[in-house]
Each structure stands twice: as structure tokens, then as C-alpha cells.
Amino acid sequence: MRRAMIQEAKVVRSETEMSVGERVRHKVFGEGTITGIDDKAQSYLVRFDSLTTDRRIRFDGKLERVV
């Protein structure tokens, strides 16, 4: 059962996949840049313009691309 949930999460990432260096916006943290992707933790590492440290945002988190 757990394996099926992990595979499902990977499918979600595939549909909305973002890349290192891509600019994103988060409802709370504002705009930032993806600095890393951690498939094991199912998260993006994002350096937000308004913060001094990178934050982990889960793949199912609300990130939108900045165009």
C-alpha cells in the first residue's frame, strides 16, 4: 500500500515537474528560485527572495511558475 502512495506522488510531480533554476511563487513565502530537488523527500528546495535560508516545499505544495 505504501509503495502505491509513493508511486502516485511521483506521478503528480511528473505532471507538474519543475526544474532547478526555475522561478516560482508560493502563497506565503512569495517568489523564489528552485535550488534543488529531493525525490526521496518528495520536495523542492527553494530559496525565497524574502528569506535567508532555503525551504523544503513538498511536490504537492502550492508552487506556481513565475513567467
C-alpha positions as CSV (number, residue, x, y, z in Angstrom):
1,M,0.0,0.0,0.0
2,R,2.8,2.5,1.0
3,R,4.6,1.8,-2.3
4,A,1.5,2.7,-4.3
5,M,1.2,6.0,-2.4
6,I,4.9,6.9,-3.2
7,Q,4.4,6.0,-6.9
8,E,1.3,8.1,-7.0
9,A,3.2,11.1,-5.6
10,K,5.9,10.7,-8.3
11,V,3.2,10.8,-10.9
12,V,1.9,14.1,-9.5
13,R,5.5,15.5,-9.8
14,S,5.8,14.3,-13.4
15,E,2.7,16.2,-14.4
16,T,3.8,19.5,-12.8
17,E,7.6,18.9,-12.8
18,M,9.7,21.9,-12.2
19,S,13.5,22.3,-12.7
20,V,16.4,23.7,-10.7
21,G,16.8,27.4,-11.5
22,E,13.1,27.9,-12.2
23,R,11.4,30.9,-10.6
24,V,8.3,30.0,-8.5
25,R,5.8,31.8,-6.3
26,H,4.4,30.5,-3.0
27,K,1.3,31.9,-1.3
28,V,3.1,32.5,2.0
29,F,6.8,32.9,1.1
30,G,6.5,34.8,-2.1
31,E,8.8,34.4,-5.1
32,G,11.9,32.3,-5.1
33,T,14.2,30.0,-7.1
34,I,14.3,26.2,-7.0
35,T,17.9,25.3,-5.9
36,G,17.4,21.6,-5.6
37,I,15.1,18.6,-6.0
38,D,14.9,15.8,-3.4
39,D,13.0,12.8,-4.9
40,K,13.4,10.8,-1.7
41,A,11.8,13.5,0.5
42,Q,9.3,14.3,-2.3
43,S,10.2,18.0,-2.2
44,Y,11.8,21.0,-3.9
45,L,14.4,23.1,-2.2
46,V,13.6,26.7,-2.8
47,R,15.5,29.9,-1.9
48,F,12.8,32.5,-1.4
49,D,13.7,36.2,-2.1
50,S,12.2,37.2,1.3
51,L,14.1,34.6,3.4
52,T,17.8,34.0,4.3
53,T,17.6,30.2,4.2
54,D,16.3,27.7,1.7
55,R,12.9,26.0,2.4
56,R,11.7,22.5,1.5
57,I,8.4,22.6,-0.3
58,R,6.7,19.2,-0.9
59,F,5.8,18.3,-4.5
60,D,2.2,18.6,-3.6
61,G,2.7,22.1,-2.2
62,K,1.2,25.1,-3.9
63,L,4.0,26.4,-6.1
64,E,3.3,28.2,-9.3
65,R,5.7,29.1,-12.1
66,V,6.7,32.8,-12.4
67,V,6.5,33.7,-16.1
